[in-house]
């Protein structure tokens, strides 16, 4: 009966015995012949190890959701692949539509600025950003008579010291990266301080910051073209070998695709944010007896939070905040239509906030039956310091003054679009001289995270802690409140014992801490 075969592990045959010795044999004694297949197994084991490393690094990169986070992960992973300690990544799309960004690894902001003082064409990453081919960096000195007949990197004596990176089998790095000949490819400068052909400013900055070599690779995709470049810096003269160049080339290809997707998302977010700002008031009205301040922070997904303030007949003032369900361009467009409609209703019947919201609910139900919205409208008479307000599923306003900081008790009501006929009683509010009324959207509470009660408590504590010197300025009040409630979990001084943090979902009366939520806050101070 034949003996059972032992299992294979990671591509290595366990039946092949290990070498009889690892030390050099004595003179005169012939060395034992290597076992057949051992070099191939070693290569297979190396390939498996490389694939495992790439899989792990790519997985970490895929989990990044922001451009800045992806660049930092790219720098860190690439540094481990090429054996460097510091680096710099620059995003500069070739189409010129932005966004642009510069991120450093192990480099302070001042260090990045110092590197950028080097002439762009004299740096490896600058040549890649400008679309110049990889290879020897240009000699800043004028050519001598003896060097004029010598053309091409094949006869340039400098080509061996700072030529484009080559793979282990002798092929150019452009070929390893899948780029056509002549296209921008990796650029290795193995000895920055000792290469007299480099730009003097380049060597001066390298000596000042303490790096002696660099290795730069382009970031590009066939569809998007050039996105940017990344360069890693060595503390001593060095350059990665062919194997590690090949690994960082493969990793760079995936990183470029991932960055291209994030770049498109970032552009979309910027466009939505710009559209949202255009739909909101460009400036707040000036009404005798009241001073206004507003802040709006657009979320990453483009929400439908909005605010408005408009002068009404007989010295009155209309104040409104609201939020439309959904995200993206559709929600932003719905927000613009809803805000424009509310302005029209406020001019016609602003003294009756219930009628304004009732008309708004009917319009929403007829024109956009699939959407819901929350809204709060306040009719203020600054001369009498009197406010009549009504809310549709909206969070209550907060009154801040020398003698009180309290929420306004409003009647419970469903959001607009959720009932066949919406109507809720209005609330009368008398404010004292010097008091400020804060209107806001629930996005502010969601940004805080934790339970709903805790979020309300933190907002109350932040409003209560406004310094007396700042209470006369609504701008200072708004900035103080936002700085505290959107900071760390304990910045507002809330010493609650529920221990609610920034995680948590919607269950159990909790809201999720979500940076994608819009934040709107509108403050009105009455003299």
N, C-alpha and C positions, 0 to 999 in steps of 0.2 A: 504493500500500500504506500502510495506516495505521501510525502510530508506536506502538510498544509502550507499555503503561501502566506507570508506575513503581509499585512496591509501596507499600502504606500501612504506616506504623509507628505503633503505639500510638494508633491512631484519628486521626492527623493526616494530611491529604492533602498529599503532597509536591509535587503539581502546582500548588498555590496558592503564588504567589511571595510572599516576605517583603515587608513594607512598604518603600517606597522610602526612607524616612528615619524616624528616631526622635526627632529634635529638633523643637521648635516651629517652624513655617514663618515666614518673614519677614512683616511686616505688609503687607497688601494682596495677598498671594499666597494663593489658596485652598488649603486642605489637600486632599491626595489622598483620595478616597473609600475607605473600607475595603473590602477584598475580600469578596464575599458568602460567608457561612458561617464567617468567621474567629472571631467570638465563640462560636459553637456549638462549634467545634473546641477553643477554649481551655477551655471548660467541660468538654468530654469529656476533655481531657487532665488537668484537675484532678481529675475523678472517678476516672480510672484511677490517678492518683497516690495519692489517698486510699484507694482499695480496696487498692492494693499495701501501703500503710503499715498498714492494719488487718489485712490478711492476715499480715503479718510479726509484728505485736504479738500477735495472737491465737495464732499458732503458738508463740510464746515462752511465753505464758501456759498453753497446753495442755500444755506439757512439765513444768510444775510438779506435784509430787505431794504436797505438804504444804500445810496451810493457811497457815503462816507464809510459805513460799516464794511462794505465789500472791498473798498480800497485798503482799509486797514488789515483785513483778513488776507488779501492778496500780498501785501507787503510782508506780513508775518510768515505766511506759508512759503513764499518765494525765498525769504531769508534762510529758512531751514533747509530748503532744497539746494541753494547755491553756497551755503556755509558763510553767509554774511551776518552782520549784527545790526546794521543800519540801512536805511533806504528812503526813497522818495518816489511817490506816484503822482503823476500829473495827468489830469483829464482835460483834454482840449480838442473837442470834436472838429474834424476837418471841415464840416459844413458851416462852422461859425455860429451855429444857433445855440451853443451852450447846452447845459451849464459848464463852467470851468471850475476846477478844484485842484488843490495841491495838498497832499497828506504826507506826513513824515513818519518814519519809524526810528525811534531813538534820536530824533532831531527836534530841537526846540523851534518855536516859531521864528526866533531870530536867526537860527542856523539856516532855515529854509530861505530866509531873505538874503543871507550872505551868499548862499549857493546861486541864487538868481542874479547876483551881480556879475557873475561870469558871463562873458559874451555867449549868446545862445548857440551860435554855430560852433563854438569851441567845446561844447559839452556833448557827451554821447546821447543823453536823453533829448537835448535840444535838436540834434540832427534828426532824430526819429520823429519828433513833433513836426519838424519842417518838411518831412517826407524825403529827406536825403538818404541815399543808400548807406547801409552799414559798411564798415571797413575802417581804414586808417583815418584818424581825425586829421583835419587840415593842419598843415604846418604854418604857424603865424608868421614865420620869417620869409623874406623875399627869396625866391629860388636863386641859387648860384649858377654860374655859367656851366659848371661841371654837371649840374643836376638837370639841366634843361633837356638833354636827349633822353633821359631816363623817365619813361612814362609807364603808368600802370602799377598796380600793387604787386605784380609778379616780380618786378625788379627794384622795388622800393625797399631799402633796408629796414625801414620802420615797420613794414607790414607784419613782421613776426611779433612785435611788442604790443601793438594795439590794433590788430586787425579784427575783423568780425569774428565772432566765436565759431569754432569748428567742432564738429562732432567727433567721436572717438574713431570712426572709420575713415576720417579724412574729408568727408563731404562738408560743404559750406553750411553754416547755420541757416541760411535762407532756405536751403533744400530741406533741412530737418524740420523747419517750421512750416513747410508747405508753401513758402512764398516763392514767387517767380524770381529768376536771377535779376539782380539790379534793384529789387524792391527793398525797402527798409528792413533790415534784419538786426539781430542782436549785435551789440558792440561791447567788446571787452577791452578794458584798459588795465593791464595787469600791474603797471608800475607808474602811478601818477607823478610821484615825486622825482623819480629817476629818469623820466622821459623828457629830454630837453626839447623835443619837438612840440610839446603841448603849449598852449597859450600860457604865458607867465601868470596871468590872473587866476587861471584854473589851478596851477600848482600852488599858488599862494593861498587860495581858499582851502585847498586840500590839506595843506600843512597847518593852517589855523584851526580847522575843525578836526584834524587828526584822522583822516582816512587816506589810504595809500593806493587803493585800486577800486575799480568800479566795473559793474556788469549791467548793461541796460538792454531791455527788450521792448519791442513795440506792442501796443495794444490795438488790435484792429480786427475787423470781421469783413468778409466779402460783401455783405449787404450794407453795413453802416460805414465802411471805410475806416480811416484812422480815428481812433478814440483818444489815444494818449500814449504815454510811455511810463515805464517804471524802471528805476535804477537802484541797484543794491551797492552798498559801499563797504569795503573791507578795511580793517584797521592796519593790515600789513599787505605788502605786495602779494597778490594771489589772483587766481581766476578759476572758475569751476571747470572740472574735467568734462569730457564728452558725454558721459552718462548723465551727469547732473544737468548739463545744458539741455539734453534731450528731455529730461523730466520736467524742467521748468518751461520748456517750449510747449509740451503737451498741456501742462497746467495753465499756461498763459492763453492757449487757444480757448479752453473752456471759460477761463476768467473773462476773456474779451467778450464772449457771447453773453455771459451773465451781466457784465457791465453795460452792454448794449441794451439789454432789456430794462435794467434799472434806469438807464439814461432816458429811455422813452417814457417810463413811468414818471420820472422827475420832471420831464418836459410837460407831460400831461397835467401833473399837479400844479406846476407853475402857471399854465394857461388857465386852469380852472380858478386858481387863486386870483389871477389878474381879472378874470371875468367877474368873479364875485365882488371884488373891490369896485369895479365899475358900476355894478348894480346897487351898491350901497351909497349912502349920502356922501358927497364929496366934502361937505362941510356942514356943521351944525348951525342952526339959526340962532340969532341973538334976540332974545325976548326980555324986555324989562322985568326985573324981579327974579330972574332965574339964570343960572349958568350951567352949561352942559359939558359933558365929556363922554367919550365913547371909545371902546377898544374892540377890535375884531381880529381874531386869530383863526385863519383857515386851517382846517384839518387836512391831513394828507390825501384823503379820498374825495375831498370837495363836498362838504355838507351843505345844508340849506338853512343855516342860522342867519338871522338878519335883525336889523334894528332900524328905527326911523324916528325922526323928530321934525315936526313941521309947525310953523306958526299958523294959528287959526284966528278967525274974526274976534274982535273985541279983546285983543291982547291975550287970548288963550294960547295954550300950547298942547300939541298932541304928541304923546310919547308911545312908542310901540316896540315890542320885541317879539320874535317868533322863531319857529323852527319847522321846516318841512321834512317829512319822512323821506328816507332814501339818501343816496350819495351820488356823486358824479354830475355830469353836465345836465341831466334831466332834473335833478333836485335843484341845482342852481337856477335853471330856467324857471322852474315852478316858483322858487322863492322870489324871483324878480317880478313875475306876474302877480303873485299874492301881495307883495309889498306895494306895487303900483295901484292895485285895486283898493287896498286899505287906505291909501292916501286919498283916493277919490271919495270913499265913503266917509272918511274923517272930515273932509271939507264940508260935505253935505249935512252930516248928522253927528258931528264929533262930540257934541255935548251929551250924547247918549251912547256910551261905550257898548252897551248891550246890543243896540241896534246895529252898530258898526260891525261887531263880530257875527251877528246873525246874518247880515248880508254877505259877509265874507264866507261864512259856512255854506250858504246857499250857492254861491259862485263856485266854491271848491267842489261841492257835491255834483254840480251840473257839468262842469268843465273837466275835472280830473277826479273821477269817482274812485280811482285806485289809490289815491293819496290821502294821507291825513296830515294834520298840522296842529301845532300848538301856537297860541298867540295871546298876548296881553296888550291891551290898549288902555291908556290913561289920558283923561281929559283934565288938564291942569290949568288953574287960574292963578298965576303967580301973584297978582295984586291982592287976592284974598287968601293966598296960601292954602288953597283947597284943591283936592284931587278926587276925581271920580274915576274908578277903574273897574275893568272886568277882565276875567281871564278864561281861556278855553284850554283846560288841561295843562296850564302853565304853572311854573314854580312861583311862589309868592315873592313880592318885592321886599326889600330890606330898608328900613328907615334908620339912619345914623345921625345922631345929634349929641349935644352936650349932656342931656339928661336921659337919653334912651338909645338903645340899639336893639331893635326888635323887628320881627317879620310882620307883615301886614296880613291880617286874617282875611283870606278870600274864600269864597264858596267853592266847594268841590265841583268840578265840571269835567266832562269828557272832552278830548281834543276835537277839533273841527273835522268833519267828515266821518265821524263814528256814530252819529245819531241822525235819525230822520229829520229832526228839527231841533237845532241847538238853541238854548236860551238859559241863562243863569243870572241871578241878581247881581247888580253892581255893588260896589263898596265905596263909601265916602271916607276920605282921609284928610284930616287937618294936620298940617305940618307947622312946626315952630320956626321962627327966624333962625337961619343958620343950619337947618337940618338938610340932609342929603338923602334922596331916595335912589336906591340902586335897583335897576331892572336888569335881568340877566337871563340866559337860556340854560337849559339843563345840561348843555355841553360842558359848562363850567363845573358842575357837580361830577360829571363822568370823568373829567380830566383828573379830579382829585383821587378817585378810586375809593374803595372801602364801601361801607354801608351808606345808605341814603341819610340816615340820621347823623352819622358821623360827618358826612360832607356838609350838611346844614350847620352842624356845630362848628366845624372849622371855618366856614364862611362867616358865621356870626362872630367868632373869636377874632378873625382877621379884621373885620370892620370895627370891632370894639377897640382894637389896638392902634388905630390910626392916630398918630401924634396930634395934639391940639393945634400945633403950628400948621399942620397940613389940612385941617378939616375945612378951612375956608376955600380951599382950591379943589374943585372936583377932579381935576387931572391928577393931582397928588393922591387923592383918595383912591381912585381907580387903580393907579399904579401900585400903591401899597397893598391893596387887597389882592391883586393878581400876583404880586411877587410872593406873598405868603401862601396863598392857597395852591398855587401851581409849583411851589418849591418842594422840599422834602416832606415826608409824611408827618413830621412833627413841627414844621415851621410855623404853623398857625397857633401853636401853644395849646393844642387840644390834648388834654391828658386823659382821654377816655380809656376805659378799661376793656373795651371790646376787642382791642387788638386788631382791628380791621386794617389790612394793608392795601397795597396797590393791586393785588391780584383779584380774584373773585369774579364770578360771573353775575348774571342778573338774578339768580335765585336768592330767595331769602331776604328780599329787600336790599340787595347789594347792587352797586353799579361798578362796571369795570373801568380801571384806569386805562384810558385809551387816548393816545396822542393824535389819532385820526379825527377826534371830535372837534367840531367848531366851537369856539368860545366867543360869546358876545356879552358885553356888559355896558350899560348905559346909566350914567349918573346925572342927576338933576339936583343942584343945590339952590335952595330958595332963600332969598335975602330977607 
